[in-house]
């Protein structure tokens, strides 16, 4: 009898232990956040975030209006450390405005999920009025951003895919459904993207080279002198003669300096011979990066 009672007690204790373990597992699952939720960094409202590789290359070039060249899988000009191969219709700064605005809306939700916003809302983010002409231009730009393939190697990561994975529009309500690939996320690692001051960029609207230069130099905490010829290649300019580009470059740098001054950003330049020297104030994030870089122990020479 004692043995039977002992066996029953042991069985009850075993069952209680199993229930306790099951409850603990359930609580653990309930309290664990979803590790597979991917989001972009939550940058502030007055800026737009762009991967450094896109700002330091001819992907979103400074090109003239008119018919665009179709690129059938070519390596684009890019600064050392960045490799970009592109297939699709050439992209310009207006296309970058659209992509930046889509990113700005998507940053508030899970990356890879459907982002819903109207033509009005998207145009407003870009500082444009909701007119028939602007809607047509917007759709053309979204089509370009969908119908491409880009291979970008930036830092330790390579992304292969489209800039917009999918887009659809309700013609009656003008609501867009847009998806970006979640695999874009590593391009927005802490030291791999730049927060571009939108007010300055918008002030340069319509000035392709000036917008490209502003983005390019915004991505550098401490810009180093560059040859005019190098900037000519990096921005994807279609100007055939370098002396003509040099004239356009000087005007564009003047525009950047003027727009920056109007919005409290420090930016100045000087062209000495064939070298362009730019001085600017690094952003808060860039200043932190410079401090970290300076604090790293230097490898001994020799």
Secondary structure, DSSP 8 states (H G I E B T S, - for coil): -HHHHHHHHHHHHHHHHHHHHHHHHHHHHHHS--TT--------TTEEEEEHHHHTBSSEE---SS---EEEEEEE-B-TTEEEEEEEE-EEHHHHHHHHHHHHHHTTS-TTS-EEEEHHHHHHHTT----HHHHHHHHHHHHHHHS-EEEEEETTEEEEE-SSSEEEEETTTTEEEEE--GGGGGGGSTTSEEEEEHHHHHHTTT-HHHHHHHHHHHT-SS---EEHHHHHHHTT---SSHHHHHHHHHHHHHHHHHHHHHTT--EEEEEETTEEEEEE---HHHHHHHHHHHHS------
